[in-house]
Amino acid sequence: MKILFVVLILGQMLAAGVFGANIVPQKIDKEKLWIRILDQKELSFLEIDDVKFSEISDLAYDKKVKSLFMVSDEGKLFEFKAVFADKIKRLKPQRAGRLLKKNGKKFKKWRRDSEGMTLDGKGRLLISFEEKPKIGWFHKNSDKYGRLIKKYKLPKKLRSMKRFRSKNKGMEALAWHPRYGILTALEYPPKGVDKKRQSIYALSGKEWHFKAEPEMNSAISAIEVMDDGNILVLERSFTGYMNPFVVTLKKVYIDRCKKGMCPAKVLAKMNSHKGWDVDNFEGLAKVGKHRYVMISDDNDNFFQKTLLIYFKVKEK
């Protein structure tokens, strides 16, 4: 058994790099999807700059310098040089580091659960944390790479874990809106709220609500702002290895809300029992007009993969 494990690890080391992947079933009517998958990659690295590459939870793309940032829910930050055209033209690791406090010290283990990430209108790298709710601005292009610069004040209902269903059901997603500023979303609705009533929160206190998908335990894993100002939401449902793993991309129309609820349109529903080779997709980033990437969390499990899917949302 030990020999087999060593062989597997050596094989992984030799196979480090970026490789082709395919999550799409052979028999599928692509015309019925509201997205068009442009490229698919598997990212296979043991370490980058002596930092273990695993458990990627979100993405952010800086178009000016062609940098794709990846944050791990273990409090690690990675930067890849990335060029997106009709396909992914370039995807190469540049550097990595750990998220640190202002004074350069490490966060305690239960305070480094970094789940959401985005860039604001001024290119500042913002990261949200789940177990100890907070949103911070972090260095991304200096020798203080990964160090906290400042924290943002959260709406009252998001400040205490007592309001969440559990310590691992807190702020899961982060995005920046040119009109409303920093937006965040919980993985599951807070205590006392219908489990199928999901919400997006602005730090100003404004909220938008929409229905979660009908699959059991469907939860928000990422959000991104679309070209028209509405919200792209990534939901996932996983209830056990014998049940389907369902990943849903949907558009929530925050500009059409009535009586507190916003309509939504499913763009793609990827069901493992219908041939989709999906994994634990947790991150989203906008990389161009109508173009996005999503990434999966390998859960630091040898048998899971870090998959990066590049897709376009169809306009009509």
C-alpha positions in Angstrom: 0.0 0.0 0.0 2.8 2.4 0.9 4.6 1.6 -2.4 1.4 2.3 -4.3 1.0 5.7 -2.5 4.6 6.6 -3.3 4.1 5.7 -7.0 0.9 7.8 -7.1 2.7 10.8 -5.6 5.7 10.5 -7.9 3.3 10.2 -10.9 1.6 13.4 -9.8 4.9 15.3 -9.5 5.9 14.2 -13.0 2.5 15.2 -14.4 2.6 18.7 -12.9 1.2 21.4 -15.2 -1.9 22.4 -17.2 -3.7 19.7 -19.2 -6.8 19.4 -21.3 -10.0 18.2 -19.6 -13.6 17.5 -20.5 -16.7 17.7 -18.3 -19.3 17.7 -21.1 -21.4 14.6 -21.9 -21.0 13.2 -25.4 -24.7 13.2 -26.1 -26.0 16.7 -25.2 -28.0 19.3 -27.1 -25.6 22.3 -26.7 -28.2 24.6 -28.3 -30.3 24.2 -25.2 -27.6 25.6 -23.0 -27.3 29.3 -22.4 -23.6 29.0 -22.2 -20.9 27.9 -24.7 -17.9 26.2 -23.2 -14.8 27.5 -24.9 -12.0 25.6 -23.1 -11.4 23.2 -20.3 -8.3 22.6 -18.2 -7.0 20.6 -15.3 -4.5 22.3 -13.1 -2.1 19.8 -11.6 0.6 21.2 -9.3 1.8 19.9 -5.9 3.4 23.2 -5.0 3.9 26.7 -6.3 6.7 28.7 -4.6 6.8 26.1 -1.8 3.0 26.6 -1.1 0.8 23.6 -1.6 -1.6 24.1 -4.5 -5.0 22.8 -3.3 -8.6 23.6 -2.3 -9.1 26.6 -4.6 -12.2 28.4 -3.6 -12.5 31.5 -5.8 -11.0 33.5 -8.6 -10.4 37.1 -9.7 -9.0 38.4 -13.0 -7.0 41.6 -13.5 -7.4 42.3 -17.2 -4.7 45.1 -17.3 -1.8 42.8 -16.3 -3.4 39.5 -17.4 -3.2 38.0 -13.9 -5.7 35.4 -12.7 -5.7 35.2 -8.9 -6.8 32.1 -7.1 -7.5 31.9 -3.3 -7.5 28.7 -1.3 -9.8 28.1 1.6 -6.7 27.3 3.6 -5.6 31.0 3.4 -3.3 30.8 0.4 -3.0 33.1 -2.6 -1.8 32.1 -6.1 -1.2 34.2 -9.2 -1.2 32.9 -12.7 -0.5 34.8 -15.9 -3.5 34.1 -18.0 -4.6 35.2 -21.5 -8.1 34.4 -22.7 -9.1 34.5 -26.4 -11.3 31.9 -28.3 -9.4 29.4 -26.1 -7.1 29.8 -23.0 -4.0 31.0 -24.8 -1.8 31.1 -21.7 -2.0 29.8 -18.1 1.2 29.8 -16.2 1.8 30.0 -12.4 3.7 33.2 -11.3 3.9 33.2 -7.5 2.2 32.1 -4.3 2.0 33.2 -0.7 -0.1 32.9 2.5 -2.7 35.4 3.6 -1.4 37.4 6.6 -2.5 40.0 9.1 -1.5 43.6 8.8 1.5 42.9 11.0 2.7 40.1 8.8 1.7 37.3 11.2 -0.4 34.3 10.2 -4.1 34.1 10.8 -5.2 31.5 13.3 -6.5 28.3 11.7 -10.2 29.1 12.3 -9.8 32.6 10.9 -8.1 31.9 7.6 -11.1 30.1 5.8 -10.9 32.3 2.7 -13.8 31.5 0.4 -14.6 34.6 -1.8 -12.5 36.9 -3.9 -12.9 39.8 -6.3 -11.3 43.0 -7.6 -13.0 46.3 -7.0 -13.3 49.2 -9.4 -9.8 50.4 -8.5 -8.2 47.0 -8.9 -7.9 46.3 -5.1 -7.9 42.6 -4.2 -10.8 41.8 -1.8 -11.1 38.5 0.0 -14.0 37.2 2.2 -13.7 34.7 5.1 -16.3 32.2 6.2 -15.7 30.9 9.8 -14.9 34.3 11.3 -16.9 36.7 9.0 -14.8 39.4 7.4 -13.9 41.0 4.1 -10.4 42.5 3.7 -8.3 44.3 1.1 -5.0 42.5 0.5 -1.7 43.3 -1.2 -1.4 41.7 -4.6 1.6 43.4 -6.3 4.3 44.2 -3.8 6.7 42.4 -1.4 3.8 42.4 1.0 1.9 40.0 -1.3 -1.0 38.5 0.6 -0.9 40.8 3.6 -4.0 42.5 4.9 -4.4 46.3 4.2 -7.8 47.0 5.8 -11.0 45.3 6.8 -14.5 46.5 5.7 -17.5 47.0 8.0 -20.1 44.3 7.5 -23.9 44.7 7.7 -25.1 43.9 11.2 -26.8 40.7 10.2 -23.5 39.3 8.8 -21.2 40.1 11.7 -22.0 37.2 14.0 -21.7 33.4 13.3 -24.7 32.9 15.6 -27.0 34.0 12.7 -25.6 31.4 10.3 -26.7 27.8 10.1 -23.2 26.6 11.1 -19.7 27.9 11.2 -19.1 26.4 7.7 -22.2 28.0 6.2 -21.1 31.6 6.2 -19.9 34.1 3.6 -19.1 31.9 0.6 -19.1 34.4 -2.3 -17.8 37.8 -3.1 -18.2 40.2 -6.1 -17.9 43.9 -6.9 -20.7 45.9 -8.5 -20.1 49.2 -10.2 -23.3 50.6 -8.8 -23.7 48.8 -5.4 -20.1 48.2 -4.5 -19.0 45.1 -2.6 -21.6 42.2 -2.7 -21.5 39.0 -0.8 -23.6 35.9 -0.3 -24.0 33.1 2.3 -23.7 29.5 1.3 -27.1 28.8 2.9 -29.7 31.3 4.1 -29.3 32.4 7.8 -31.3 30.8 10.6 -35.0 31.5 10.7 -35.1 32.1 6.9 -36.7 29.6 4.4 -33.9 27.3 3.1 -34.9 28.1 -0.5 -34.8 31.9 -0.1 -31.2 32.9 -1.0 -29.9 36.4 -0.7 -27.2 38.7 -2.0 -26.0 41.5 0.3 -24.4 44.8 -0.4 -22.2 46.2 2.4 -24.6 49.3 2.3 -27.3 47.0 3.7 -29.2 46.6 0.5 -30.4 43.0 -0.2 -31.8 41.0 -3.2 -33.5 37.7 -2.8 -34.1 34.8 -5.1 -35.2 31.1 -5.0 -32.5 28.4 -4.7 -32.6 25.5 -7.1 -35.0 22.6 -6.3 -32.2 20.1 -5.8 -31.7 19.1 -2.1 -29.1 21.2 -0.3 -28.5 23.5 -3.3 -26.1 26.2 -2.0 -24.4 29.3 -3.4 -20.7 28.7 -4.0 -19.8 31.9 -6.1 -21.3 35.0 -7.6 -20.1 37.4 -10.3 -21.4 40.6 -11.8 -22.5 40.4 -15.4 -22.1 43.0 -18.2 -25.7 44.3 -17.7 -25.3 44.6 -13.9 -27.2 41.4 -13.1 -25.7 38.6 -11.1 -24.2 35.2 -12.3 -24.7 32.7 -9.5 -23.0 29.3 -9.2 -25.0 26.8 -7.1 -24.1 23.3 -6.2 -26.0 20.4 -4.7 -24.2 17.4 -3.2 -26.0 14.9 -0.9 -23.8 11.8 -1.1 -21.8 9.7 -3.6 -24.9 7.7 -4.6 -26.9 10.9 -5.4 -26.3 13.2 -8.3 -23.8 16.0 -8.0 -25.6 19.0 -9.6 -23.8 22.3 -10.5 -26.1 25.1 -11.7 -25.2 28.4 -13.4 -28.0 30.9 -13.3 -28.6 34.6 -14.0 -30.4 36.5 -11.2 -32.1 39.7 -12.4 -31.5 42.1 -9.6 -33.0 44.9 -11.8 -36.4 43.1 -12.0 -37.2 42.3 -8.4 -40.9 42.4 -7.2 -42.0 42.2 -3.6 -38.4 41.4 -2.5 -37.9 38.5 -4.9 -35.8 38.6 -8.0 -36.4 36.4 -11.1 -33.7 34.0 -12.3 -32.9 32.0 -15.4 -31.0 28.8 -15.4 -28.1 29.0 -18.0 -26.8 25.5 -17.5 -27.5 22.6 -15.2 -24.7 20.1 -14.9 -25.9 16.8 -13.4 -23.4 13.9 -12.8 -26.2 11.4 -13.3 -26.7 12.8 -16.8 -23.1 12.4 -18.0 -21.5 15.6 -16.7 -18.1 15.0 -15.2 -18.5 17.8 -12.6 -16.6 18.3 -9.5 -16.9 20.7 -6.5 -17.0 24.0 -8.4 -16.6 26.9 -6.0 -15.2 29.9 -7.9 -16.1 32.4 -10.7 -14.4 35.3 -12.4 -15.3 37.5 -15.3 -12.5 37.6 -17.8 -14.0 39.4 -20.8 -17.3 40.5 -22.3 -19.8 37.7 -21.5 -16.9 35.5 -20.7 -16.1 33.8 -17.4 -14.1 31.0 -15.8 -15.1 28.7 -13.0 -12.9 26.5 -10.9 -13.3 23.4 -8.7 -12.0 22.7 -5.2 -10.2 19.4 -5.1 -10.8 19.2 -1.3 -7.1 18.3 -0.9 -8.1 14.9 -2.1 -5.8 12.9 -4.4 -8.8 11.5 -6.3 -10.4 14.9 -7.1 -9.2 17.6 -9.6 -8.7 21.3 -9.9 -10.7 22.0 -13.1 -10.8 25.4 -14.8 -13.7 25.8 -17.2 -13.7 28.8 -19.6 -17.2 29.7 -21.0 -19.3 32.4 -22.7 -22.8 33.3 -21.7 -25.0 33.5 -24.8 -26.6 36.9 -25.3 -29.8 35.5 -26.9 
